[in-house]
Amino acid sequence: FGSSLYRPKPPPRNACSRSSTAMVTPEYVNMLPAPTDQFLCPLSANVYKIDFTSFKIRAVQDSAEVVLFQVQKDPGDVSLPADDSNDSVRSIKYHFGPAFLDYKTIGTTLEFTIGDTPLHNFRMIERHYFRDILIKSYDFTLPFVIPNTTNTWEVIYTMPDLDPAIKQGIMACPWETKSDSFYFVSDQLVMHNKAEYNYS
């Protein structure tokens, strides 16, 4: 998050309504102390026409995989959300239950399409919080994505060792565990999605 000589000031949580995303760098979001109150970019920032078409979450175990969540976009729906769409189009709620917190490894499979322009350094930074406590931050990059293609992005998450008090709080307080997922292309923010979790 910067050298010992220079450490940028964490951005205020309510400074999310700016129309320009030029200042929203990977370093910027990696210093956010809590979930943002708003989205850090408009839907129109997705100039590469990235479209998430299916998503699966699974527990990775020695003997088998357990599918925990799966969703797929209607194959006939090729449209992208309009810039004035409700924020619900990039927000989701997951109800996993307490057993989820005992898994050591979680895998996700994301299928997506892109438009006419290739993606260089397609990077996802995903930050998970319980209230204003950072639980874990993940950072994954695809070096290059060919234009006009359908792609599958497999990601493996090593689950954090939670303090027992925090784990109990997460289970006792549904929807207070949240995440921000930031998607960058060549360090330019192009998408920002939010999620809330219920482990009760």
ChimeraX commands (.cxc) that place a marker at each C-alpha (Angstrom):
marker #1 position 0.00,0.00,0.00 radius 0.5
marker #1 position 2.83,2.41,-0.66 radius 0.5
marker #1 position 6.32,2.87,0.69 radius 0.5
marker #1 position 7.32,3.93,4.19 radius 0.5
marker #1 position 8.00,7.43,2.84 radius 0.5
marker #1 position 4.66,7.95,1.16 radius 0.5
marker #1 position 1.35,6.50,2.15 radius 0.5
marker #1 position -1.68,8.08,0.46 radius 0.5
marker #1 position -4.51,9.22,2.68 radius 0.5
marker #1 position -7.43,6.77,2.71 radius 0.5
marker #1 position -10.35,8.15,0.70 radius 0.5
marker #1 position -13.47,9.25,2.55 radius 0.5
marker #1 position -16.27,6.70,2.31 radius 0.5
marker #1 position -18.73,9.24,0.96 radius 0.5
marker #1 position -16.44,10.43,-1.84 radius 0.5
marker #1 position -17.96,7.96,-4.26 radius 0.5
marker #1 position -20.19,10.10,-6.42 radius 0.5
marker #1 position -17.45,11.61,-8.60 radius 0.5
marker #1 position -18.13,11.21,-12.30 radius 0.5
marker #1 position -14.44,10.73,-13.11 radius 0.5
marker #1 position -12.73,7.51,-12.08 radius 0.5
marker #1 position -9.21,8.77,-12.83 radius 0.5
marker #1 position -8.27,8.92,-9.14 radius 0.5
marker #1 position -9.72,5.51,-8.32 radius 0.5
marker #1 position -6.60,3.40,-8.70 radius 0.5
marker #1 position -5.90,-0.07,-7.30 radius 0.5
marker #1 position -3.82,1.58,-4.59 radius 0.5
marker #1 position -6.76,3.84,-3.76 radius 0.5
marker #1 position -9.26,1.03,-3.22 radius 0.5
marker #1 position -6.72,-1.06,-1.34 radius 0.5
marker #1 position -6.68,1.63,1.35 radius 0.5
marker #1 position -10.43,1.81,1.88 radius 0.5
marker #1 position -10.99,1.22,5.61 radius 0.5
marker #1 position -14.59,0.03,5.21 radius 0.5
marker #1 position -17.19,-0.72,2.53 radius 0.5
marker #1 position -17.98,2.29,0.38 radius 0.5
marker #1 position -21.31,4.04,0.87 radius 0.5
marker #1 position -21.81,4.40,-2.89 radius 0.5
marker #1 position -20.35,3.08,-6.12 radius 0.5
marker #1 position -16.99,4.46,-7.22 radius 0.5
marker #1 position -17.82,4.48,-10.93 radius 0.5
marker #1 position -20.92,4.82,-13.08 radius 0.5
marker #1 position -22.18,1.91,-15.14 radius 0.5
marker #1 position -20.95,3.79,-18.23 radius 0.5
marker #1 position -17.35,3.20,-17.09 radius 0.5
marker #1 position -17.69,-0.29,-18.55 radius 0.5
marker #1 position -16.48,0.86,-21.97 radius 0.5
marker #1 position -15.13,-2.63,-22.73 radius 0.5
marker #1 position -18.67,-4.08,-22.62 radius 0.5
marker #1 position -17.72,-6.68,-20.03 radius 0.5
marker #1 position -20.78,-8.81,-19.32 radius 0.5
marker #1 position -20.90,-11.41,-16.55 radius 0.5
marker #1 position -23.05,-14.25,-17.88 radius 0.5
marker #1 position -22.73,-16.95,-15.22 radius 0.5
marker #1 position -21.27,-17.34,-11.75 radius 0.5
marker #1 position -20.74,-20.32,-9.46 radius 0.5
marker #1 position -19.46,-20.52,-5.89 radius 0.5
marker #1 position -18.27,-23.85,-4.53 radius 0.5
marker #1 position -16.52,-25.26,-1.49 radius 0.5
marker #1 position -13.29,-27.03,-2.50 radius 0.5
marker #1 position -12.68,-30.17,-0.45 radius 0.5
marker #1 position -10.30,-33.12,-0.76 radius 0.5
marker #1 position -12.87,-35.62,-1.93 radius 0.5
marker #1 position -15.49,-33.48,-3.62 radius 0.5
marker #1 position -16.80,-30.01,-4.40 radius 0.5
marker #1 position -19.99,-28.62,-2.92 radius 0.5
marker #1 position -21.85,-26.08,-5.05 radius 0.5
marker #1 position -23.07,-23.29,-2.78 radius 0.5
marker #1 position -24.47,-20.82,-5.29 radius 0.5
marker #1 position -25.01,-20.73,-9.03 radius 0.5
marker #1 position -26.65,-18.23,-11.36 radius 0.5
marker #1 position -26.75,-17.84,-15.13 radius 0.5
marker #1 position -27.92,-15.01,-17.33 radius 0.5
marker #1 position -30.64,-15.76,-19.87 radius 0.5
marker #1 position -28.73,-16.69,-23.07 radius 0.5
marker #1 position -31.10,-14.50,-25.08 radius 0.5
marker #1 position -30.33,-11.43,-22.97 radius 0.5
marker #1 position -27.31,-9.74,-24.56 radius 0.5
marker #1 position -28.00,-6.26,-23.21 radius 0.5
marker #1 position -25.91,-4.39,-20.65 radius 0.5
marker #1 position -27.45,-2.24,-17.89 radius 0.5
marker #1 position -28.12,1.36,-18.88 radius 0.5
marker #1 position -26.17,4.03,-17.02 radius 0.5
marker #1 position -29.33,5.20,-15.25 radius 0.5
marker #1 position -30.24,1.69,-14.07 radius 0.5
marker #1 position -31.02,1.12,-10.42 radius 0.5
marker #1 position -28.00,0.18,-8.28 radius 0.5
marker #1 position -29.61,-3.20,-7.65 radius 0.5
marker #1 position -28.19,-4.39,-10.99 radius 0.5
marker #1 position -24.73,-4.46,-9.41 radius 0.5
marker #1 position -25.64,-5.52,-5.88 radius 0.5
marker #1 position -26.37,-8.99,-4.57 radius 0.5
marker #1 position -27.21,-10.68,-1.26 radius 0.5
marker #1 position -25.98,-14.16,-0.33 radius 0.5
marker #1 position -27.46,-16.30,2.46 radius 0.5
marker #1 position -24.88,-19.03,3.05 radius 0.5
marker #1 position -25.48,-20.13,6.65 radius 0.5
marker #1 position -22.88,-20.70,9.41 radius 0.5
marker #1 position -21.30,-23.81,7.85 radius 0.5
marker #1 position -19.78,-21.62,5.12 radius 0.5
marker #1 position -17.40,-20.09,7.67 radius 0.5
marker #1 position -15.83,-23.49,8.35 radius 0.5
marker #1 position -14.69,-24.08,4.78 radius 0.5
marker #1 position -10.97,-23.59,4.25 radius 0.5
marker #1 position -11.06,-23.03,0.49 radius 0.5
marker #1 position -13.72,-21.53,-1.76 radius 0.5
marker #1 position -13.65,-21.61,-5.54 radius 0.5
marker #1 position -15.56,-19.42,-7.98 radius 0.5
marker #1 position -16.17,-19.76,-11.69 radius 0.5
marker #1 position -17.05,-16.57,-13.55 radius 0.5
marker #1 position -18.04,-16.63,-17.20 radius 0.5
marker #1 position -17.97,-13.33,-19.07 radius 0.5
marker #1 position -17.97,-11.85,-22.53 radius 0.5
marker #1 position -16.27,-8.69,-23.80 radius 0.5
marker #1 position -16.69,-6.36,-26.76 radius 0.5
marker #1 position -14.43,-5.26,-29.60 radius 0.5
marker #1 position -11.52,-4.03,-27.45 radius 0.5
marker #1 position -9.01,-6.38,-25.80 radius 0.5
marker #1 position -8.46,-6.25,-22.05 radius 0.5
marker #1 position -4.94,-5.70,-20.75 radius 0.5
marker #1 position -4.39,-6.53,-17.09 radius 0.5
marker #1 position -8.01,-7.23,-16.20 radius 0.5
marker #1 position -7.75,-7.04,-12.42 radius 0.5
marker #1 position -10.25,-7.81,-9.69 radius 0.5
marker #1 position -9.74,-6.51,-6.16 radius 0.5
marker #1 position -12.27,-7.90,-3.72 radius 0.5
marker #1 position -12.38,-6.58,-0.16 radius 0.5
marker #1 position -14.48,-8.24,2.55 radius 0.5
marker #1 position -15.52,-6.48,5.74 radius 0.5
marker #1 position -17.47,-7.20,8.89 radius 0.5
marker #1 position -18.82,-3.79,9.81 radius 0.5
marker #1 position -15.71,-1.59,9.59 radius 0.5
marker #1 position -13.21,-4.43,10.06 radius 0.5
marker #1 position -11.32,-5.68,7.02 radius 0.5
marker #1 position -11.55,-9.48,7.07 radius 0.5
marker #1 position -9.66,-10.26,3.87 radius 0.5
marker #1 position -8.60,-8.60,0.63 radius 0.5
marker #1 position -8.12,-10.62,-2.56 radius 0.5
marker #1 position -6.35,-9.55,-5.74 radius 0.5
marker #1 position -6.46,-11.45,-9.05 radius 0.5
marker #1 position -5.35,-10.51,-12.58 radius 0.5
marker #1 position -5.93,-11.84,-16.09 radius 0.5
marker #1 position -3.01,-10.48,-18.18 radius 0.5
marker #1 position -4.90,-10.41,-21.48 radius 0.5
marker #1 position -8.41,-11.12,-22.80 radius 0.5
marker #1 position -9.08,-11.46,-26.53 radius 0.5
marker #1 position -11.84,-9.20,-27.91 radius 0.5
marker #1 position -15.27,-10.61,-28.79 radius 0.5
marker #1 position -14.76,-13.77,-26.74 radius 0.5
marker #1 position -16.51,-15.72,-24.01 radius 0.5
marker #1 position -14.14,-16.44,-21.13 radius 0.5
marker #1 position -14.08,-18.45,-17.92 radius 0.5
marker #1 position -12.23,-17.07,-14.89 radius 0.5
marker #1 position -11.51,-19.63,-12.17 radius 0.5
marker #1 position -10.51,-18.18,-8.81 radius 0.5
marker #1 position -9.50,-19.96,-5.59 radius 0.5
marker #1 position -9.98,-18.16,-2.28 radius 0.5
marker #1 position -8.09,-19.20,0.84 radius 0.5
marker #1 position -10.46,-18.42,3.67 radius 0.5
marker #1 position -9.14,-16.34,6.58 radius 0.5
marker #1 position -8.65,-17.68,10.09 radius 0.5
marker #1 position -11.27,-15.68,11.95 radius 0.5
marker #1 position -10.98,-14.54,15.52 radius 0.5
marker #1 position -13.70,-16.46,17.44 radius 0.5
marker #1 position -15.35,-13.24,18.59 radius 0.5
marker #1 position -15.51,-11.88,15.04 radius 0.5
marker #1 position -16.81,-15.20,13.74 radius 0.5
marker #1 position -19.56,-15.17,16.34 radius 0.5
marker #1 position -20.41,-11.58,15.44 radius 0.5
marker #1 position -20.62,-12.45,11.75 radius 0.5
marker #1 position -23.09,-15.25,12.47 radius 0.5
marker #1 position -25.12,-13.15,14.90 radius 0.5
marker #1 position -25.39,-10.07,12.67 radius 0.5
marker #1 position -26.78,-10.96,9.24 radius 0.5
marker #1 position -26.06,-8.61,6.33 radius 0.5
marker #1 position -23.35,-6.73,8.27 radius 0.5
marker #1 position -20.66,-8.64,6.39 radius 0.5
marker #1 position -20.11,-6.89,3.06 radius 0.5
marker #1 position -17.76,-6.84,0.12 radius 0.5
marker #1 position -16.70,-4.47,-2.63 radius 0.5
marker #1 position -15.46,-5.94,-5.91 radius 0.5
marker #1 position -13.49,-3.53,-8.07 radius 0.5
marker #1 position -12.61,-4.38,-11.67 radius 0.5
marker #1 position -9.76,-2.58,-13.43 radius 0.5
marker #1 position -8.41,-2.66,-16.97 radius 0.5
marker #1 position -4.88,-1.25,-17.22 radius 0.5
marker #1 position -5.44,0.29,-13.75 radius 0.5
marker #1 position -8.61,2.11,-14.87 radius 0.5
marker #1 position -11.71,1.31,-12.82 radius 0.5
marker #1 position -14.40,-0.04,-15.14 radius 0.5
marker #1 position -16.79,-1.87,-12.80 radius 0.5
marker #1 position -17.72,-1.88,-9.11 radius 0.5
marker #1 position -20.05,-4.45,-7.58 radius 0.5
marker #1 position -21.28,-4.90,-4.01 radius 0.5
marker #1 position -22.45,-7.86,-1.96 radius 0.5
marker #1 position -23.93,-8.48,1.48 radius 0.5
marker #1 position -23.78,-11.78,3.35 radius 0.5
marker #1 position -25.91,-13.63,5.88 radius 0.5
marker #1 position -24.22,-16.44,7.82 radius 0.5
marker #1 position -26.99,-17.03,10.36 radius 0.5
marker link #1:1,2 radius 0.2
marker link #1:2,3 radius 0.2
marker link #1:3,4 radius 0.2
marker link #1:4,5 radius 0.2
marker link #1:5,6 radius 0.2
marker link #1:6,7 radius 0.2
marker link #1:7,8 radius 0.2
marker link #1:8,9 radius 0.2
marker link #1:9,10 radius 0.2
marker link #1:10,11 radius 0.2
marker link #1:11,12 radius 0.2
marker link #1:12,13 radius 0.2
marker link #1:13,14 radius 0.2
marker link #1:14,15 radius 0.2
marker link #1:15,16 radius 0.2
marker link #1:16,17 radius 0.2
marker link #1:17,18 radius 0.2
marker link #1:18,19 radius 0.2
marker link #1:19,20 radius 0.2
marker link #1:20,21 radius 0.2
marker link #1:21,22 radius 0.2
marker link #1:22,23 radius 0.2
marker link #1:23,24 radius 0.2
marker link #1:24,25 radius 0.2
marker link #1:25,26 radius 0.2
marker link #1:26,27 radius 0.2
marker link #1:27,28 radius 0.2
marker link #1:28,29 radius 0.2
marker link #1:29,30 radius 0.2
marker link #1:30,31 radius 0.2
marker link #1:31,32 radius 0.2
marker link #1:32,33 radius 0.2
marker link #1:33,34 radius 0.2
marker link #1:34,35 radius 0.2
marker link #1:35,36 radius 0.2
marker link #1:36,37 radius 0.2
marker link #1:37,38 radius 0.2
marker link #1:38,39 radius 0.2
marker link #1:39,40 radius 0.2
marker link #1:40,41 radius 0.2
marker link #1:41,42 radius 0.2
marker link #1:42,43 radius 0.2
marker link #1:43,44 radius 0.2
marker link #1:44,45 radius 0.2
marker link #1:45,46 radius 0.2
marker link #1:46,47 radius 0.2
marker link #1:47,48 radius 0.2
marker link #1:48,49 radius 0.2
marker link #1:49,50 radius 0.2
marker link #1:50,51 radius 0.2
marker link #1:51,52 radius 0.2
marker link #1:52,53 radius 0.2
marker link #1:53,54 radius 0.2
marker link #1:54,55 radius 0.2
marker link #1:55,56 radius 0.2
marker link #1:56,57 radius 0.2
marker link #1:57,58 radius 0.2
marker link #1:58,59 radius 0.2
marker link #1:59,60 radius 0.2
marker link #1:60,61 radius 0.2
marker link #1:61,62 radius 0.2
marker link #1:62,63 radius 0.2
marker link #1:63,64 radius 0.2
marker link #1:64,65 radius 0.2
marker link #1:65,66 radius 0.2
marker link #1:66,67 radius 0.2
marker link #1:67,68 radius 0.2
marker link #1:68,69 radius 0.2
marker link #1:69,70 radius 0.2
marker link #1:70,71 radius 0.2
marker link #1:71,72 radius 0.2
marker link #1:72,73 radius 0.2
marker link #1:73,74 radius 0.2
marker link #1:74,75 radius 0.2
marker link #1:75,76 radius 0.2
marker link #1:76,77 radius 0.2
marker link #1:77,78 radius 0.2
marker link #1:78,79 radius 0.2
marker link #1:79,80 radius 0.2
marker link #1:80,81 radius 0.2
marker link #1:81,82 radius 0.2
marker link #1:82,83 radius 0.2
marker link #1:83,84 radius 0.2
marker link #1:84,85 radius 0.2
marker link #1:85,86 radius 0.2
marker link #1:86,87 radius 0.2
marker link #1:87,88 radius 0.2
marker link #1:88,89 radius 0.2
marker link #1:89,90 radius 0.2
marker link #1:90,91 radius 0.2
marker link #1:91,92 radius 0.2
marker link #1:92,93 radius 0.2
marker link #1:93,94 radius 0.2
marker link #1:94,95 radius 0.2
marker link #1:95,96 radius 0.2
marker link #1:96,97 radius 0.2
marker link #1:97,98 radius 0.2
marker link #1:98,99 radius 0.2
marker link #1:99,100 radius 0.2
marker link #1:100,101 radius 0.2
marker link #1:101,102 radius 0.2
marker link #1:102,103 radius 0.2
marker link #1:103,104 radius 0.2
marker link #1:104,105 radius 0.2
marker link #1:105,106 radius 0.2
marker link #1:106,107 radius 0.2
marker link #1:107,108 radius 0.2
marker link #1:108,109 radius 0.2
marker link #1:109,110 radius 0.2
marker link #1:110,111 radius 0.2
marker link #1:111,112 radius 0.2
marker link #1:112,113 radius 0.2
marker link #1:113,114 radius 0.2
marker link #1:114,115 radius 0.2
marker link #1:115,116 radius 0.2
marker link #1:116,117 radius 0.2
marker link #1:117,118 radius 0.2
marker link #1:118,119 radius 0.2
marker link #1:119,120 radius 0.2
marker link #1:120,121 radius 0.2
marker link #1:121,122 radius 0.2
marker link #1:122,123 radius 0.2
marker link #1:123,124 radius 0.2
marker link #1:124,125 radius 0.2
marker link #1:125,126 radius 0.2
marker link #1:126,127 radius 0.2
marker link #1:127,128 radius 0.2
marker link #1:128,129 radius 0.2
marker link #1:129,130 radius 0.2
marker link #1:130,131 radius 0.2
marker link #1:131,132 radius 0.2
marker link #1:132,133 radius 0.2
marker link #1:133,134 radius 0.2
marker link #1:134,135 radius 0.2
marker link #1:135,136 radius 0.2
marker link #1:136,137 radius 0.2
marker link #1:137,138 radius 0.2
marker link #1:138,139 radius 0.2
marker link #1:139,140 radius 0.2
marker link #1:140,141 radius 0.2
marker link #1:141,142 radius 0.2
marker link #1:142,143 radius 0.2
marker link #1:143,144 radius 0.2
marker link #1:144,145 radius 0.2
marker link #1:145,146 radius 0.2
marker link #1:146,147 radius 0.2
marker link #1:147,148 radius 0.2
marker link #1:148,149 radius 0.2
marker link #1:149,150 radius 0.2
marker link #1:150,151 radius 0.2
marker link #1:151,152 radius 0.2
marker link #1:152,153 radius 0.2
marker link #1:153,154 radius 0.2
marker link #1:154,155 radius 0.2
marker link #1:155,156 radius 0.2
marker link #1:156,157 radius 0.2
marker link #1:157,158 radius 0.2
marker link #1:158,159 radius 0.2
marker link #1:159,160 radius 0.2
marker link #1:160,161 radius 0.2
marker link #1:161,162 radius 0.2
marker link #1:162,163 radius 0.2
marker link #1:163,164 radius 0.2
marker link #1:164,165 radius 0.2
marker link #1:165,166 radius 0.2
marker link #1:166,167 radius 0.2
marker link #1:167,168 radius 0.2
marker link #1:168,169 radius 0.2
marker link #1:169,170 radius 0.2
marker link #1:170,171 radius 0.2
marker link #1:171,172 radius 0.2
marker link #1:172,173 radius 0.2
marker link #1:173,174 radius 0.2
marker link #1:174,175 radius 0.2
marker link #1:175,176 radius 0.2
marker link #1:176,177 radius 0.2
marker link #1:177,178 radius 0.2
marker link #1:178,179 radius 0.2
marker link #1:179,180 radius 0.2
marker link #1:180,181 radius 0.2
marker link #1:181,182 radius 0.2
marker link #1:182,183 radius 0.2
marker link #1:183,184 radius 0.2
marker link #1:184,185 radius 0.2
marker link #1:185,186 radius 0.2
marker link #1:186,187 radius 0.2
marker link #1:187,188 radius 0.2
marker link #1:188,189 radius 0.2
marker link #1:189,190 radius 0.2
marker link #1:190,191 radius 0.2
marker link #1:191,192 radius 0.2
marker link #1:192,193 radius 0.2
marker link #1:193,194 radius 0.2
marker link #1:194,195 radius 0.2
marker link #1:195,196 radius 0.2
marker link #1:196,197 radius 0.2
marker link #1:197,198 radius 0.2
marker link #1:198,199 radius 0.2
marker link #1:199,200 radius 0.2
view
